[in-house]
Amino acid sequence: MSVRLTGVRLLLLVALTGVFVVPGTASAEVPAERITLDVVSVNGSGCPPGSADVSVLPDNTGFRVAYRDFLARAGGGAGATEFRKNCQVNILVHIPQGFTFAVAWADYRGRARLESGASGLQRTNYYFMGSGDNNYRDHTFAGPLFGTWSTVDATPVEELVYAPCGVNRNLNINTELRVDEGSLNPGKTSSMSMRASDGNVDTIVHFSWKQC
């Protein structure tokens, strides 16, 4: 198993007649035939049954996950196990013949209430079933922080892990949030969520396509 830890990379998206270019990643024509998803499972402490939805993007460039109950808390009245929440999405992507895909980048957004001295972590792990390539990305946050947060995981071309051509392999994406209350304000509750007050915050996972 190989594990690579990569920090935040700046992202620029250019759309030119179905060709998507991301700095540091491959570009390929998006297949015209519609892709579909089989959601095998969505489970974890951050996504109780019925609290997360997975849907394919209409332009075949990836999929989105909408969370309604993904919240980690620490300090104050938070329970002892609330400091860490996770959600694992296991999907089977049905792709047009002659193509394969990799996870090129992903956008994450949410809200944070981190008191002075508190800290937060957002970590995501990406892998295909049966593959030895198990990549994760970490993003850290320091209090005081009150408001929205956003991160981007972008994978360079040389690190892209494509699904094997002609073989169905489930894609797993495991995302977690952690909050450490710190020692400055132990009586106050700090939190991070993968949601917004209006519920309209989505995680979006983008594919890089390649012809077999």
C-alpha positions, -999 to +999 in steps of 0.1 A: +000+000+000+013+035-008+000+065+011+007+100-002+000+131+019-006+163-001-016+197+011-039+222-005-033+229-042-048+259-060-073+249-086-084+265-120-111+249-141-112+256-178-141+242-199-135+241-237-160+220-257-161+191-233-124+193-224-116+200-187-081+211-177-069+213-141-034+225-132-013+195-124-038+170-137-045+153-169-071+165-195-093+142-215-125+144-235-155+136-214-175+107-229-207+116-245-226+086-234-243+090-200-226+075-170-246+060-141-239+053-105-248+024-082-246+035-046-235+004-028-234+020+006-232+053+024-225+049+061-206+063+091-212+084+121-214+115+099-241+102+076-268+083+095-293+064+073-312+088+051-290+119+058-268+119+027-276+118-011-253+108-039-260+119-075-241+120-108-233+154-123-254+160-155-222+167-176-205+133-168-177+151-150-182+134-116-207+132-088-220+152-058-227+142-022-252+162-001-250+158+037-276+169+062-262+156+095-223+157+092-212+176+124-182+171+147-181+188+181-158+190+211-158+208+244-187+223+264-217+200+263-204+178+234-204+140+240-171+122+243-174+106+209-186+136+190-151+150+183-148+127+152-174+120+125-169+102+092-188+091+062-177+064+037-193+064+002-189+032-018-201+035-054-199+015-086-195+039-116-208+025-149-188+041-176-190+040-214-170+013-231-134+023-240-130+048-211-117+047-176-115+074-149-096+086-119-105+111-091-089+143-103-100+167-077-128+172-051-144+203-036-155+204+001-174+230+019-190+235+053-192+257+084-169+260+114-171+274+149-137+270+164-129+289+196-095+303+203-071+275+208-093+249+192-084+232+159-101+212+132-092+186+106-108+175+074-094+143+059-104+123+029-093+089+017-097+077-019-092+042-032-106+016-056-115-018-042-087-042-046-061-015-053-029-010-033-031+028-040-047+043-009-044+081-010-055+106+016-055+144+019-055+164+051-066+200+057-062+217+091-079+247+106-071+268+137-094+289+158-107+314+162-127+306+131-164+314+127-182+310+094-178+289+062-147+269+051-138+253+018-110+230+006-098+214-026-080+181-031-062+181-065-041+152-077-011+158-100-010+138-133+018+115-121-003+105-090-037+098-107-050+063-100-073+051-128-097+023-125-086-008-145-099-008-181-128-033-186-131-042-149-158-031-125-141-017-094-160+001-066-147+035-056-145+043-019-143+078-005-140+081+032-143+116+046-139+126+083-140+157+104-122+161+137-123+188+163-099+194+192-112+218+218-077+228+229-070+241+264-079+278+262-117+275+263-125+241+276-160+252+286-170+263+251-181+240+223-162+241+190-176+224+159-171+217+122-197+206+098-200+194+062-232+213+058-246+249+058-275+263+077-297+262+046-286+227+038-273+236+003-237+227+006-224+198-015-192+178-018-183+175-055-160+149-068-145+154-103-132+128-127-103+127-151-112+106-181-088+084-202-094+062-232-084+026-228 
